[in-house]
Amino acid sequence: MTGPPPAKRYRFGAFEADATTGELRRQGLRIKLNAQPFQVLCMLLERPGELLTREQISRELWPDGTFVDYEHGVNSAINRIREALGDTALNPKFLETLARRGYRFVAPVERIEARIEPQIEPPTSISTTQAATQDLPQLKHRSRILATPEDLPRTPYSVVQTLFVLLQVMYLAFYIGALANLPEIEDLLSVLPRATQIFILLIVTAAVLIPVRAFVLCAVLFHAPGVREKFLKLWPFLLPLDVLWSLSPFLLLHHINFGLALACTALLVYSPFAQRALVLMGAGGTSNPISAPSAET
């Protein structure tokens, strides 16, 4: 008499799927995925790199005699899987659509052999994974808003490099332009309370940030070793200054109206977060976007 079949567990990227318990986890944290989408996910994980047709999925989910809208049901299951994995149809990292044919799981899949473990093993495994990623610079879970490398799309290196360089040039233009028009800016600020202190703050921050931006720009252009780690360490200090300088369009109120200045400021508030994302996507490196564990937060 044979024993029970071994449990089927799969690991791909930061995810792990347990076909026995019907659970999908990301770095130990459970992700909600209903039974039918999870069943489809297991079918794909069982055959990574192979085509799984819509007819095969339909036969597995709905045996003969079950009357459902197969087309809608399969589409719904695939969409739920993509939502759980943070994947997209246009830029798939895990689940690829083959038009009019079916689907294929494109990421590497590791099958985990079933083994009997003491209860203390799962937290030990999690802590080992966390320890393995401690060498990466992190922002210590201060905000779930900040993206991780896995959250970001795979984008050509030339695109992220060009956008990052243009952002640095934009900031340098702000600082140099402000220092070149100090009399006009002083007149503009004169109507504000504490105008003198604001004027001095503008001069000091512009003078300090010019060499900082020059350093970042040169490090990225010349692919300095460790530029990604250096920028991520510098980013928390640049963030408040970049947000402050997002108000720079208001220094042009002699030339533009208030509404346009407000619109430009709203866009510039996002700029420091865009810079961080571009670095995680590969700006300053020597190849396409960096693939790293999701230790960045």
N, C-alpha and C positions, 0 to 999 in steps of 0.2 A: 504494500500500500504506500502510495506516495504521500509526502507531506503537503501542506498548503503552498500555493505558488508564492514566490518571493514578492515582497512589496516593491512597487515601482515608484522610484523617486528620480526626479530629473533636476539638474541644475543648469541654468543658462543665464549668463550675465550676472546681475545681482539677485536673480529670482531662483526660487526652488519650488517645485510642484510635487506634491505627494498624492499619487493616484489612489492610494489606499484610504486616506482620510478625506480626500477631496479638497485639500487646502493648497492655496497659492501664497507664498510668502516672499517678501523682499527684505533681505538682511534680517530675517527673523520676525519681521512684522507681517501679520496676516493681512492679505488684500482680499476684499470681498469679490467673489466671482461665483455666479450661480451654477447649478449642476450641469446644465446642457453646455454652456460655453466652456466650462472646465473639462467636460468630456471631449469636446472638440480639440481643446488645447492638448490634452493627453494624446489624442490621435496624431496630432502634428508632431509632438515631441517624440513619439514612438518611431517616426519616420522622418528625421530631420533631413532637409535637402531634397526630399522627394515630393512629387506632386500628389496632393490629396484632392480628388475631384469633389464637386458639389454633390454628385450622386452618391459617392461613398459616405459623405457626411450625413446625407439624408437617410440612407439605409441604416446607419448606425444609430441615429437619434430617434428615428420614427420607423419601427418595423412595419411590415406589410399589414394593411388594414387600418392604419392610423391615418385619419384625414386631417391634414394641416396644410397651411400655405408654406411649402418647402422653401420657396425662394426667399420669402420674408424671414422665415425661421433661421436659415443659414446665415443670411446677412446680419440678422440681429445677434447671433452667437459670435460671429467674427468681430463685429463692432464692440461687443462687450469685452472680448479678449484684448483688443487693441487699447481700449480705455484702461483696462487693468494694468497693461504693460507700458502705458505711456507711448504707444506706437502710433504711426500714421500710415495710411495707404500710399500717400505720395512719396514718403521718405522712410520706407520700412527698415527697422533695425532687427525685427524679429519675424514678422508675418508678412509675406509677400503675396500679392494677388497676381495670378496669371489669368489674363482676360479671357472670359468665356470658358475657362477650363477648371480652375479651382485655386488652391492655395498651397504655399510651401513655406516651411519654417526655415529661415536662412541663417539664424545665429547658431554657433556651436552649442551642442547639448551634451552634458555629462550625465551618464546614468550612475546613480548611487546604489551600490549594493546594499541589500537589506542586512542589518546586523542588530544584535541585541545590545542595547546600551543602558547603563544606569541612568537614573533620572537626572543626575547632575551633569550629564554630557551635553545636552542642548545649550545651557548657558555657557559651558566651557567653550563649545564650538563658536558661539556668538562672540565671546570675548576674544577668541583667537583671531577671528576675522577683523574685529575692531583693532586689535593690536597690530595686525599686518598693515593697516592703513594709517597708522599714527604718524608715519614719516611724511605724509602729505600735509601741506599747509591747509588749515581749516579755520573757519569763522565760528566754530564751537556752537552750532545750533542756535544762533541768536534769532534767526528768523527762517521760517519755512518759505518765505517769498523768494529767497535767493536760490538760483538754479544750481544743479549739480551737472557734471559733465554728461551723465546719462540722460538728463532732461533736454539737452541741447541737440539740435539737428546736425547731421554730418554735412559740412559745408566746405567747398573748395578752399584750400589754404590761401590762394591769392585774394579771395573775397574778404575773408576775415582779416588778413594782414592789411589790405588796403583800407578797409573801414576803420580799423584801429589807428592807423597812421593818420588818417584824415581827422579823427577826433582829437588827436594830440595837436595837430596843426591848428585846428579850430580854437583850442584853448590858448595856445601861444598867441594867436591873433587877438583874442580877447585881452590878454594881459598887456601885450605890446600896444594895442590900440588904445587901451585905457590910459597907459602912461604917456602916450603921445598926445592925448587930448585932456590933460589935467585941468587947464583953465576952464574949458567948457563944462567938464564934469563937476568942478567945484561950484560953478554958477548953478548948475542943475540941482546939486545937493543942498544949496544954501537955504532952501525953504524948509528943509527937514529939521526936526529936533536932533541935537547932537551931531550936527552936520560935520563939524571938525573931526570928531572921533570916527565917523563913517568914512570920511575922506582919507584919514590916516590908515584905517583898516584896509581900504582898497589899495593904497600904495604898497603897504607892507606885504599883503597877500600876493599881489601881482609880482612884486620883486622876488619873493620866496619861491613862487610856483614856476617862474620861468626856468630856472635851472632844474627843477624837479621834472618838468615836462620834457626838457631837453634830454635829461638822463633816460626817461622812459622811452622817448622816441628813438634815441640812439641804440638803446638796449634791444629794442624790438627790430629795428632795421638791420642791425648787425648780428642778430641771433645770439645775444650774450648767454653764456651758460646759466641755467637756473632763472631765466628771466620770468618764467611763469610764477615760480615760487616767490621771487622778489616782489613782483607786482601784487600778488595776493596778500603779502604782508604789508605792503604800502597802502593798499586799497582802503582799509578802515580809516586811515588818516586823511586820505584824499577825499573821501566821501563827503564830510561836512563842508570842505572847501569848495568842492565841485557844486554842491547844492547851493552854497552861497553865491558862487559865480553864475549860477543859472539865472540870477537876477540881472545879469549884465545887459540884456536887451533894453532895460529901463534906462541905461546910461545913454541911450540913443533917442530919448524922447524929443529932442530938438529936431530929429529927422524922421521919426516914425510915430504913429499914433499909439495910444495906450493899449488898444485891443491887440494890435500886432505884437507889441512887446510882451503882453501877457501870454499870447499863444506861443511865442518862441520860448518863453520861460518854462511853460508847461512841458514842452518837448525836451528842453535841456535838463530838467529834473531827472529824466530817465537816463541821461548820458552816462553817469558813473556806473550804473548797473549794466548798460550796454558794453562798456569797456571791459568789465569783469567777465561777462559772457563771452566776448570775443577772445579774451585770453584763454578761457577754458576750452574754446573751440579750436585753438591752435595758433593764435596770433603770437608772433615772436619765436615760434618753433621752426622746424626745418621740414615739416611734412604736413599731411592733412590733420584734421582735428584730433586732439589728444584723447586717447581712451584711457580713463582712469576710474577706479572705484569711486562710488558716490560718497566719499568722505567730505567733499565740499558741501557746504550747506548755505 
